[in-house]
Amino acid sequence: YRVPLPTAGRWREIFNTDATDYGGSGKGNGGAVEARAEAGGISATMLLPPLSTIMLEFAPD
């Protein structure tokens, strides 16, 4: 999925209910996604596991 984000840069995945720690299948984004500014705005392509919630935190360099 392409998801809009407020700021370009690295976003760290701080919570994923599909993680194996919570009994999920372990699908996710490898710990982070990169948001880029494009013609349609700022967004990141990410995996959103079904029936789950993820939380991202902006992680500037």
PyMOL Python script that loads the backbone (N, CA, C, O; Angstrom):
from pymol import cmd

cmd.read_pdbstr("""\
ATOM      1  N   TYR A   1       0.827  -1.180   0.000  1.00  0.00           N
ATOM      2  CA  TYR A   1       0.000   0.000   0.000  1.00  0.00           C
ATOM      3  C   TYR A   1       0.873   1.246   0.000  1.00  0.00           C
ATOM      4  O   TYR A   1       1.952   1.245   0.594  1.00  0.00           O
ATOM      5  N   ARG A   2       0.424   2.301  -0.654  1.00  0.00           N
ATOM      6  CA  ARG A   2       1.083   3.604  -0.582  1.00  0.00           C
ATOM      7  C   ARG A   2       0.283   4.427   0.428  1.00  0.00           C
ATOM      8  O   ARG A   2      -0.913   4.658   0.255  1.00  0.00           O
ATOM      9  N   VAL A   3       0.968   4.862   1.480  1.00  0.00           N
ATOM     10  CA  VAL A   3       0.325   5.561   2.592  1.00  0.00           C
ATOM     11  C   VAL A   3       0.908   6.971   2.716  1.00  0.00           C
ATOM     12  O   VAL A   3       2.128   7.128   2.750  1.00  0.00           O
ATOM     13  N   PRO A   4       0.049   8.006   2.784  1.00  0.00           N
ATOM     14  CA  PRO A   4       0.569   9.360   2.956  1.00  0.00           C
ATOM     15  C   PRO A   4       1.146   9.553   4.360  1.00  0.00           C
ATOM     16  O   PRO A   4       0.610   9.037   5.340  1.00  0.00           O
ATOM     17  N   LEU A   5       2.241  10.300   4.438  1.00  0.00           N
ATOM     18  CA  LEU A   5       2.882  10.612   5.717  1.00  0.00           C
ATOM     19  C   LEU A   5       3.193  12.106   5.740  1.00  0.00           C
ATOM     20  O   LEU A   5       3.338  12.717   4.681  1.00  0.00           O
ATOM     21  N   PRO A   6       3.300  12.711   6.932  1.00  0.00           N
ATOM     22  CA  PRO A   6       3.478  14.161   7.013  1.00  0.00           C
ATOM     23  C   PRO A   6       4.873  14.671   6.662  1.00  0.00           C
ATOM     24  O   PRO A   6       5.026  15.844   6.322  1.00  0.00           O
ATOM     25  N   THR A   7       5.896  13.811   6.737  1.00  0.00           N
ATOM     26  CA  THR A   7       7.273  14.249   6.525  1.00  0.00           C
ATOM     27  C   THR A   7       8.047  13.199   5.743  1.00  0.00           C
ATOM     28  O   THR A   7       7.915  12.003   6.003  1.00  0.00           O
ATOM     29  N   ALA A   8       8.853  13.644   4.787  1.00  0.00           N
ATOM     30  CA  ALA A   8       9.716  12.725   4.043  1.00  0.00           C
ATOM     31  C   ALA A   8      10.857  12.268   4.938  1.00  0.00           C
ATOM     32  O   ALA A   8      11.314  13.013   5.805  1.00  0.00           O
ATOM     33  N   GLY A   9      11.309  11.047   4.726  1.00  0.00           N
ATOM     34  CA  GLY A   9      12.425  10.498   5.489  1.00  0.00           C
ATOM     35  C   GLY A   9      12.116   9.108   6.013  1.00  0.00           C
ATOM     36  O   GLY A   9      11.171   8.456   5.572  1.00  0.00           O
ATOM     37  N   ARG A  10      12.925   8.669   6.957  1.00  0.00           N
ATOM     38  CA  ARG A  10      12.814   7.314   7.509  1.00  0.00           C
ATOM     39  C   ARG A  10      11.787   7.289   8.638  1.00  0.00           C
ATOM     40  O   ARG A  10      11.790   8.143   9.524  1.00  0.00           O
ATOM     41  N   TRP A  11      10.910   6.289   8.582  1.00  0.00           N
ATOM     42  CA  TRP A  11       9.904   6.067   9.618  1.00  0.00           C
ATOM     43  C   TRP A  11      10.119   4.672  10.186  1.00  0.00           C
ATOM     44  O   TRP A  11      10.082   3.681   9.457  1.00  0.00           O
ATOM     45  N   ARG A  12      10.341   4.604  11.472  1.00  0.00           N
ATOM     46  CA  ARG A  12      10.615   3.342  12.157  1.00  0.00           C
ATOM     47  C   ARG A  12       9.298   2.701  12.594  1.00  0.00           C
ATOM     48  O   ARG A  12       8.413   3.370  13.129  1.00  0.00           O
ATOM     49  N   GLU A  13       9.187   1.399  12.356  1.00  0.00           N
ATOM     50  CA  GLU A  13       8.008   0.651  12.787  1.00  0.00           C
ATOM     51  C   GLU A  13       8.195   0.312  14.269  1.00  0.00           C
ATOM     52  O   GLU A  13       9.027  -0.528  14.611  1.00  0.00           O
ATOM     53  N   ILE A  14       7.427   0.960  15.148  1.00  0.00           N
ATOM     54  CA  ILE A  14       7.611   0.760  16.588  1.00  0.00           C
ATOM     55  C   ILE A  14       6.633  -0.251  17.173  1.00  0.00           C
ATOM     56  O   ILE A  14       6.825  -0.726  18.292  1.00  0.00           O
ATOM     57  N   PHE A  15       5.583  -0.582  16.422  1.00  0.00           N
ATOM     58  CA  PHE A  15       4.602  -1.552  16.913  1.00  0.00           C
ATOM     59  C   PHE A  15       3.934  -2.201  15.720  1.00  0.00           C
ATOM     60  O   PHE A  15       3.544  -1.517  14.773  1.00  0.00           O
ATOM     61  N   ASN A  16       3.800  -3.521  15.757  1.00  0.00           N
ATOM     62  CA  ASN A  16       3.148  -4.277  14.694  1.00  0.00           C
ATOM     63  C   ASN A  16       2.443  -5.454  15.353  1.00  0.00           C
ATOM     64  O   ASN A  16       3.097  -6.371  15.849  1.00  0.00           O
ATOM     65  N   THR A  17       1.116  -5.435  15.361  1.00  0.00           N
ATOM     66  CA  THR A  17       0.373  -6.511  16.021  1.00  0.00           C
ATOM     67  C   THR A  17       0.506  -7.842  15.298  1.00  0.00           C
ATOM     68  O   THR A  17       0.114  -8.875  15.840  1.00  0.00           O
ATOM     69  N   ASP A  18       1.052  -7.840  14.081  1.00  0.00           N
ATOM     70  CA  ASP A  18       1.265  -9.089  13.355  1.00  0.00           C
ATOM     71  C   ASP A  18       2.645  -9.688  13.644  1.00  0.00           C
ATOM     72  O   ASP A  18       3.003 -10.713  13.062  1.00  0.00           O
ATOM     73  N   ALA A  19       3.414  -9.069  14.525  1.00  0.00           N
ATOM     74  CA  ALA A  19       4.731  -9.603  14.896  1.00  0.00           C
ATOM     75  C   ALA A  19       4.566 -10.937  15.631  1.00  0.00           C
ATOM     76  O   ALA A  19       3.558 -11.170  16.298  1.00  0.00           O
ATOM     77  N   THR A  20       5.556 -11.791  15.500  1.00  0.00           N
ATOM     78  CA  THR A  20       5.502 -13.093  16.169  1.00  0.00           C
ATOM     79  C   THR A  20       5.462 -12.947  17.688  1.00  0.00           C
ATOM     80  O   THR A  20       4.962 -13.836  18.376  1.00  0.00           O
ATOM     81  N   ASP A  21       5.982 -11.837  18.224  1.00  0.00           N
ATOM     82  CA  ASP A  21       5.918 -11.584  19.673  1.00  0.00           C
ATOM     83  C   ASP A  21       4.484 -11.558  20.180  1.00  0.00           C
ATOM     84  O   ASP A  21       4.227 -11.857  21.346  1.00  0.00           O
ATOM     85  N   TYR A  22       3.548 -11.200  19.305  1.00  0.00           N
ATOM     86  CA  TYR A  22       2.139 -11.093  19.682  1.00  0.00           C
ATOM     87  C   TYR A  22       1.300 -12.221  19.091  1.00  0.00           C
ATOM     88  O   TYR A  22       0.072 -12.137  19.080  1.00  0.00           O
ATOM     89  N   GLY A  23       1.946 -13.267  18.603  1.00  0.00           N
ATOM     90  CA  GLY A  23       1.229 -14.409  18.051  1.00  0.00           C
ATOM     91  C   GLY A  23       0.846 -14.253  16.590  1.00  0.00           C
ATOM     92  O   GLY A  23       0.038 -15.027  16.078  1.00  0.00           O
ATOM     93  N   GLY A  24       1.416 -13.261  15.910  1.00  0.00           N
ATOM     94  CA  GLY A  24       1.103 -13.026  14.499  1.00  0.00           C
ATOM     95  C   GLY A  24       2.001 -13.822  13.570  1.00  0.00           C
ATOM     96  O   GLY A  24       2.808 -14.640  14.012  1.00  0.00           O
ATOM     97  N   SER A  25       1.850 -13.574  12.286  1.00  0.00           N
ATOM     98  CA  SER A  25       2.606 -14.317  11.273  1.00  0.00           C
ATOM     99  C   SER A  25       4.002 -13.757  11.027  1.00  0.00           C
ATOM    100  O   SER A  25       4.811 -14.397  10.355  1.00  0.00           O
ATOM    101  N   GLY A  26       4.295 -12.576  11.558  1.00  0.00           N
ATOM    102  CA  GLY A  26       5.627 -11.992  11.394  1.00  0.00           C
ATOM    103  C   GLY A  26       5.795 -11.138  10.155  1.00  0.00           C
ATOM    104  O   GLY A  26       6.917 -10.762   9.818  1.00  0.00           O
ATOM    105  N   LYS A  27       4.699 -10.819   9.461  1.00  0.00           N
ATOM    106  CA  LYS A  27       4.797  -9.959   8.278  1.00  0.00           C
ATOM    107  C   LYS A  27       4.945  -8.509   8.724  1.00  0.00           C
ATOM    108  O   LYS A  27       4.311  -8.070   9.684  1.00  0.00           O
ATOM    109  N   GLY A  28       5.789  -7.782   8.013  1.00  0.00           N
ATOM    110  CA  GLY A  28       5.990  -6.381   8.368  1.00  0.00           C
ATOM    111  C   GLY A  28       6.887  -5.688   7.377  1.00  0.00           C
ATOM    112  O   GLY A  28       7.023  -6.121   6.233  1.00  0.00           O
ATOM    113  N   ASN A  29       7.497  -4.612   7.819  1.00  0.00           N
ATOM    114  CA  ASN A  29       8.289  -3.752   6.942  1.00  0.00           C
ATOM    115  C   ASN A  29       9.771  -3.779   7.256  1.00  0.00           C
ATOM    116  O   ASN A  29      10.492  -2.853   6.886  1.00  0.00           O
ATOM    117  N   GLY A  30      10.235  -4.797   7.916  1.00  0.00           N
ATOM    118  CA  GLY A  30      11.658  -4.908   8.216  1.00  0.00           C
ATOM    119  C   GLY A  30      12.149  -3.841   9.178  1.00  0.00           C
ATOM    120  O   GLY A  30      13.342  -3.542   9.221  1.00  0.00           O
ATOM    121  N   GLY A  31      11.237  -3.268   9.948  1.00  0.00           N
ATOM    122  CA  GLY A  31      11.620  -2.299  10.964  1.00  0.00           C
ATOM    123  C   GLY A  31      11.501  -0.851  10.562  1.00  0.00           C
ATOM    124  O   GLY A  31      11.501   0.022  11.431  1.00  0.00           O
ATOM    125  N   ALA A  32      11.398  -0.555   9.261  1.00  0.00           N
ATOM    126  CA  ALA A  32      11.302   0.849   8.842  1.00  0.00           C
ATOM    127  C   ALA A  32      10.792   0.963   7.408  1.00  0.00           C
ATOM    128  O   ALA A  32      10.858   0.012   6.630  1.00  0.00           O
ATOM    129  N   VAL A  33      10.281   2.153   7.078  1.00  0.00           N
ATOM    130  CA  VAL A  33       9.901   2.501   5.707  1.00  0.00           C
ATOM    131  C   VAL A  33      10.500   3.867   5.386  1.00  0.00           C
ATOM    132  O   VAL A  33      10.834   4.633   6.289  1.00  0.00           O
ATOM    133  N   GLU A  34      10.632   4.161   4.113  1.00  0.00           N
ATOM    134  CA  GLU A  34      11.191   5.440   3.661  1.00  0.00           C
ATOM    135  C   GLU A  34      10.103   6.219   2.928  1.00  0.00           C
ATOM    136  O   GLU A  34       9.595   5.765   1.902  1.00  0.00           O
ATOM    137  N   ALA A  35       9.745   7.392   3.453  1.00  0.00           N
ATOM    138  CA  ALA A  35       8.754   8.256   2.803  1.00  0.00           C
ATOM    139  C   ALA A  35       9.471   9.201   1.851  1.00  0.00           C
ATOM    140  O   ALA A  35      10.512   9.769   2.182  1.00  0.00           O
ATOM    141  N   ARG A  36       8.894   9.361   0.655  1.00  0.00           N
ATOM    142  CA  ARG A  36       9.498  10.219  -0.358  1.00  0.00           C
ATOM    143  C   ARG A  36       8.485  11.268  -0.829  1.00  0.00           C
ATOM    144  O   ARG A  36       7.282  11.015  -0.891  1.00  0.00           O
ATOM    145  N   ALA A  37       9.005  12.432  -1.153  1.00  0.00           N
ATOM    146  CA  ALA A  37       8.168  13.492  -1.725  1.00  0.00           C
ATOM    147  C   ALA A  37       8.072  13.263  -3.229  1.00  0.00           C
ATOM    148  O   ALA A  37       9.088  13.203  -3.921  1.00  0.00           O
ATOM    149  N   GLU A  38       6.850  13.137  -3.727  1.00  0.00           N
ATOM    150  CA  GLU A  38       6.599  12.941  -5.150  1.00  0.00           C
ATOM    151  C   GLU A  38       5.506  13.903  -5.587  1.00  0.00           C
ATOM    152  O   GLU A  38       5.022  14.698  -4.782  1.00  0.00           O
ATOM    153  N   ALA A  39       5.120  13.839  -6.834  1.00  0.00           N
ATOM    154  CA  ALA A  39       4.122  14.763  -7.375  1.00  0.00           C
ATOM    155  C   ALA A  39       2.814  14.747  -6.582  1.00  0.00           C
ATOM    156  O   ALA A  39       2.164  15.784  -6.448  1.00  0.00           O
ATOM    157  N   GLY A  40       2.429  13.610  -6.068  1.00  0.00           N
ATOM    158  CA  GLY A  40       1.174  13.493  -5.328  1.00  0.00           C
ATOM    159  C   GLY A  40       1.294  13.793  -3.849  1.00  0.00           C
ATOM    160  O   GLY A  40       0.311  13.664  -3.120  1.00  0.00           O
ATOM    161  N   GLY A  41       2.471  14.192  -3.380  1.00  0.00           N
ATOM    162  CA  GLY A  41       2.675  14.469  -1.957  1.00  0.00           C
ATOM    163  C   GLY A  41       3.722  13.536  -1.373  1.00  0.00           C
ATOM    164  O   GLY A  41       4.455  12.870  -2.104  1.00  0.00           O
ATOM    165  N   ILE A  42       3.782  13.494  -0.066  1.00  0.00           N
ATOM    166  CA  ILE A  42       4.751  12.651   0.638  1.00  0.00           C
ATOM    167  C   ILE A  42       4.063  11.349   1.027  1.00  0.00           C
ATOM    168  O   ILE A  42       2.987  11.359   1.624  1.00  0.00           O
ATOM    169  N   SER A  43       4.697  10.220   0.682  1.00  0.00           N
ATOM    170  CA  SER A  43       4.110   8.922   1.006  1.00  0.00           C
ATOM    171  C   SER A  43       5.188   7.852   1.052  1.00  0.00           C
ATOM    172  O   SER A  43       6.318   8.053   0.607  1.00  0.00           O
ATOM    173  N   ALA A  44       4.803   6.708   1.605  1.00  0.00           N
ATOM    174  CA  ALA A  44       5.693   5.550   1.666  1.00  0.00           C
ATOM    175  C   ALA A  44       4.922   4.318   1.226  1.00  0.00           C
ATOM    176  O   ALA A  44       3.728   4.186   1.496  1.00  0.00           O
ATOM    177  N   THR A  45       5.614   3.423   0.548  1.00  0.00           N
ATOM    178  CA  THR A  45       5.032   2.134   0.203  1.00  0.00           C
ATOM    179  C   THR A  45       5.352   1.178   1.336  1.00  0.00           C
ATOM    180  O   THR A  45       6.508   1.037   1.734  1.00  0.00           O
ATOM    181  N   MET A  46       4.317   0.518   1.856  1.00  0.00           N
ATOM    182  CA  MET A  46       4.539  -0.382   2.986  1.00  0.00           C
ATOM    183  C   MET A  46       3.608  -1.579   2.941  1.00  0.00           C
ATOM    184  O   MET A  46       2.568  -1.566   2.283  1.00  0.00           O
ATOM    185  N   LEU A  47       4.013  -2.608   3.658  1.00  0.00           N
ATOM    186  CA  LEU A  47       3.201  -3.799   3.828  1.00  0.00           C
ATOM    187  C   LEU A  47       2.294  -3.579   5.029  1.00  0.00           C
ATOM    188  O   LEU A  47       2.766  -3.278   6.126  1.00  0.00           O
ATOM    189  N   LEU A  48       0.993  -3.730   4.817  1.00  0.00           N
ATOM    190  CA  LEU A  48       0.030  -3.645   5.906  1.00  0.00           C
ATOM    191  C   LEU A  48      -0.609  -5.018   6.056  1.00  0.00           C
ATOM    192  O   LEU A  48      -1.510  -5.366   5.292  1.00  0.00           O
ATOM    193  N   PRO A  49      -0.152  -5.808   7.038  1.00  0.00           N
ATOM    194  CA  PRO A  49      -0.697  -7.149   7.209  1.00  0.00           C
ATOM    195  C   PRO A  49      -2.202  -7.093   7.501  1.00  0.00           C
ATOM    196  O   PRO A  49      -2.669  -6.152   8.143  1.00  0.00           O
ATOM    197  N   PRO A  50      -2.962  -8.089   7.037  1.00  0.00           N
ATOM    198  CA  PRO A  50      -4.405  -8.085   7.281  1.00  0.00           C
ATOM    199  C   PRO A  50      -4.719  -8.199   8.771  1.00  0.00           C
ATOM    200  O   PRO A  50      -4.004  -8.862   9.522  1.00  0.00           O
ATOM    201  N   LEU A  51      -5.790  -7.547   9.177  1.00  0.00           N
ATOM    202  CA  LEU A  51      -6.292  -7.601  10.560  1.00  0.00           C
ATOM    203  C   LEU A  51      -5.230  -7.218  11.582  1.00  0.00           C
ATOM    204  O   LEU A  51      -5.151  -7.822  12.652  1.00  0.00           O
ATOM    205  N   SER A  52      -4.425  -6.230  11.264  1.00  0.00           N
ATOM    206  CA  SER A  52      -3.358  -5.831  12.181  1.00  0.00           C
ATOM    207  C   SER A  52      -3.271  -4.313  12.260  1.00  0.00           C
ATOM    208  O   SER A  52      -3.923  -3.592  11.505  1.00  0.00           O
ATOM    209  N   THR A  53      -2.459  -3.856  13.180  1.00  0.00           N
ATOM    210  CA  THR A  53      -2.186  -2.430  13.361  1.00  0.00           C
ATOM    211  C   THR A  53      -0.685  -2.234  13.390  1.00  0.00           C
ATOM    212  O   THR A  53       0.033  -3.007  14.025  1.00  0.00           O
ATOM    213  N   ILE A  54      -0.204  -1.200  12.705  1.00  0.00           N
ATOM    214  CA  ILE A  54       1.205  -0.840  12.837  1.00  0.00           C
ATOM    215  C   ILE A  54       1.281   0.612  13.289  1.00  0.00           C
ATOM    216  O   ILE A  54       0.398   1.416  12.991  1.00  0.00           O
ATOM    217  N   MET A  55       2.341   0.932  14.007  1.00  0.00           N
ATOM    218  CA  MET A  55       2.600   2.307  14.429  1.00  0.00           C
ATOM    219  C   MET A  55       3.991   2.683  13.950  1.00  0.00           C
ATOM    220  O   MET A  55       4.942   1.913  14.090  1.00  0.00           O
ATOM    221  N   LEU A  56       4.094   3.875  13.385  1.00  0.00           N
ATOM    222  CA  LEU A  56       5.368   4.372  12.875  1.00  0.00           C
ATOM    223  C   LEU A  56       5.801   5.595  13.672  1.00  0.00           C
ATOM    224  O   LEU A  56       4.972   6.356  14.171  1.00  0.00           O
ATOM    225  N   GLU A  57       7.121   5.767  13.782  1.00  0.00           N
ATOM    226  CA  GLU A  57       7.699   6.928  14.452  1.00  0.00           C
ATOM    227  C   GLU A  57       8.737   7.528  13.517  1.00  0.00           C
ATOM    228  O   GLU A  57       9.584   6.809  12.986  1.00  0.00           O
ATOM    229  N   PHE A  58       8.679   8.845  13.313  1.00  0.00           N
ATOM    230  CA  PHE A  58       9.648   9.504  12.450  1.00  0.00           C
ATOM    231  C   PHE A  58      11.032   9.372  13.067  1.00  0.00           C
ATOM    232  O   PHE A  58      11.220   9.648  14.252  1.00  0.00           O
ATOM    233  N   ALA A  59      11.994   8.952  12.264  1.00  0.00           N
ATOM    234  CA  ALA A  59      13.363   8.719  12.744  1.00  0.00           C
ATOM    235  C   ALA A  59      14.340   9.518  11.888  1.00  0.00           C
ATOM    236  O   ALA A  59      14.966   8.959  10.987  1.00  0.00           O
ATOM    237  N   PRO A  60      14.481  10.828  12.156  1.00  0.00           N
ATOM    238  CA  PRO A  60      15.400  11.633  11.349  1.00  0.00           C
ATOM    239  C   PRO A  60      16.839  11.170  11.520  1.00  0.00           C
ATOM    240  O   PRO A  60      17.198  10.587  12.544  1.00  0.00           O
ATOM    241  N   ASP A  61      17.654  11.434  10.515  1.00  0.00           N
ATOM    242  CA  ASP A  61      19.065  11.009  10.558  1.00  0.00           C
ATOM    243  C   ASP A  61      19.826  11.667  11.661  1.00  0.00           C
ATOM    244  O   ASP A  61      21.020  11.413  11.824  1.00  0.00           O
TER     245      ASP A  61
END
""", "prot")
cmd.dss("prot")
cmd.show_as("cartoon", "prot")
cmd.util.cbc("prot")
cmd.orient("prot")
